[in-house]
Amino acid sequence: MTTKELLIKEIETLPAELLTEALNFIREIKNSHTAKQSITNNLHGSTAEDLLEFAGTWSGDDIRECLQLVHDTRMPLEF
């Protein structure tokens, strides 16, 4: 049996009170997948020029802490 057929079989035997929960779960999975794909598609092909749009737009007082976090957690470059 295919995965789709197995899912349908399971849904057919699911108690009525759990159908709404199953539907919500499936929709949540689809939305999460769509959101991840959207983020990936938006980042793919980004250039430094694209990032200039955000230059000078930092809003907050924790820039030093954020920069330190970047320095502390980045991987060393190897040439």
N, C-alpha and C positions, 0 to 999 in steps of 0.2 A: 504494500500500500504506500501511496505517496504521503508526504507530510500533510498536504491539504486534506486528503481523504481521512487520515488519522484525526486531524483536528475536527473535521465535520462529525466523525463518529463520536468523539468525546463530547462535542457540543450537544449532539442528539441525546446523550445519556445524562446530561447535566440537569440537576434539579432546577425547576423554574426560578426559584429564589436566587440562584447563582448566575443566571443568564445575564442579568444587567451588569453584575460585577465582571463577568468574563468579557462582555462587550466593551466595558470601560477600559479593561486591561489591554485588550487588543488595540483600541484607539490610542491609548497612551503609548504603546510600543510604536505604532505608526507615526505618531506626532514626534516622538523622541528621535526616531530614525530620520524623519524629514528635517528636523531641526539640525541634527548633526551633519547631514548632507549639505544643508544650506550654509552652515558655517564653513565647512570644508570647501565648498564651491566659491565662497566669498574670499577665502584666504588664498586659494590657488590663483596664481597669476598676479598677486599683489606686487607692486614695485615700490621702491623707495619714494618715488614721486607720489604714489597713492597715499603713503603714510604722511607726507607733508601736510595733507589736509588737517591732520590732528596736531601739528606743531603749535606749541604755545597754548594748548587747550587744557592743560592739567588743572584740575580743580580739587584742591585738597591741601592739607598741610603735612602730608606724610611722604613727600617725594624722596627725601633722604633715606627713609626707612625702606622704601620700595627699591631704590637704586642699590642699597646695601644688600637687600635680599637677592636681587639679580646677580650682583657680584659674588655673593656667597654660594649661590646654587648653580651658576652656569658651569658648563663643562669646559675644560681647558682646550684651546685650539691646538691642533697638531698639523704641522706643515710638512 
